[in-house]
Amino acid sequence: MEAGLGRGHDSKVPAVTLVFWIIKIAATTLGETGGDTVTMTLGWGYLAGTALFLAALVVLVLAQIRARRFHPLLYWATIIASTTFGTTMADFADRSLGFGYPGGASLLFVLLVATLGLWYRTQGSIAVTTVASPKTEAFYWAAITFSQTLGTALGDWVAECGLGYGGGALVFGAAIALVTALYFRTSLSRVALFWAAFILTRPLGATVGDFLDKPIADGGLALSRPLATLALAVFIIACLALLPQRRVDAA
């Protein structure tokens, strides 16, 4: 399960450290506020917003796959593109196409599990330490994109169940705390725990982002979406500048 990198191949994904998770949560929150800025504040709508971020995601994933070494800025730009696409795609499916939150979340869960299953079946591992070839990178980014979209649907679903955005953020924060405890206190698969935490950070970011920019009447703080997005982008760039990252090592 924890197979290492093949000889002569370099990973282009970062080591999973505390800094990784801090930036990941900030990126998922930015994905929510940024996606809503385009679709709602700028009035593009869900379909046009989805098309815009899908185009950006495809370009960045191809650039990431073609890169010869780990570039933190490129990697995190690709993550942000996946999470903004996830925001607009989930909203488009749930609201415009009428899937609803339960239907959309269920479909995305099946797609994510199928992607991870196919990845494991063909490559023998879904550990990030093996992401060092175009094929494994393709599986990696497909799984990430489905997880980001699933997280958006889950976050909206929980918030709409009566917990509100603040309550939803507490639920997913507690779930991440549980996964962290399992990591430090049990011998459960580190790969499984990584993907559980990775998936859960997206609905956490979605609910935090909605809490920041939704109207007060809807349980939010009514902050400016563009300003919140800009502040989060500045924070991420500062983290990348002040807290250098290294690529993941072979297991």
Summary of the structure (lengths in Angstrom):
residues: 251
radius of gyration: 17.4
end to end distance: 10.0
largest distance: 56.8
contacts: 865
relative contact order: 0.19
helix: 78%
strand: 1%
